[in-house]
Amino acid sequence: MCQLDPDYVTGVPNWTQGIAIGHFSTRSPAFAVEPVGVMDGKLF
């Protein structure tokens, strides 16, 4: 999903894998984004 050796990084990049889940309300303009990490192939 991403290039592991991008041109803009010198040396070895320090990547963190994960996803983000967005929560929003239909009753107000409130929203929140919650990061979810990946460790050993499992979401936590």
C-alpha positions, 0 to 999 in steps of 0.5 A: 500500500505504500512505497517502503523506500521513498525518495524523500527519506534518507536512511531507513524509514521508521514506519508505523502500521495501522489504520484510523477509524472516524466516528461522526454524529448525525445530530451535531457537527462533532467527529473524532478520529481514532488510530488503531495500530497493527502488531504481529498482523493483528489490530489492537 
